[in-house]
Amino acid sequence: MDREKIEYHIRGLLEAIGEDPDREGLVETPARVAGMIEEVLEGTAYSNHEIAQMFGKTFSAEGSDTDEAVVMKDITVFSYCEHHLALMYDMTVNVAYIPRGRVLGLSKIARICDMAAKRLQLQERLGRDIAEIISEAAGTPDVGVRILGSHSCMTARGIKNASARTETRTYTGQFKTRKDLQELLV
């Protein structure tokens, strides 16, 4: 990311809305915002493949039934909508996959969800990205992802419907056709 360019444009944004970027409370704002953007959009620097490589630590699942799913629920993430740069918040991600001889370290599942969310996103794409990364990292075609979240482009502006929640589900492999696997995500 070009931190200097971000700072320049944030200063210009402050001026465009009628603020004085040289007043005491705003002098350091462009630098603060640039630092925040680097942090909350860190995932932009990595492809799905690179994230799978970063968090692909697996362990042997020898002797496990190939129909047994690993399920992790209520992973909290936030992201920013690419349409309005608005916060997507109060998001929970449920992930399930069927191991094929290897299982991911549990913290890696949450780290994958977090890093995929640290991009300008659409909730639908976020689910697909997580499924793709989990599939590659765990070496399985069978992945399900459910995301439930609020979008400030709906709750704080526009329609201003504060209780609106969006749910998306992404299924690959056996999750596409097996209702029993899909129910694990609820």
Secondary structure, DSSP 4 states (H G I P E B T S, - for coil): --HHHHHHHHHHHHHHTT--TTSTTTTTHHHHHHHHHHHHTGGGGS-HHHHHHHT--EEE-TT--TTPPEEEEEEEEEEEETTT-PEEEEEEEEEEE--SSEEE-HHHHHHHHHHHHSSEE-HHHHHHHHHHHHHHHHT-S-EEEEEEEEEHHHHTSTT--TT--EEEEEEEGGGGT-HHHHGGG-
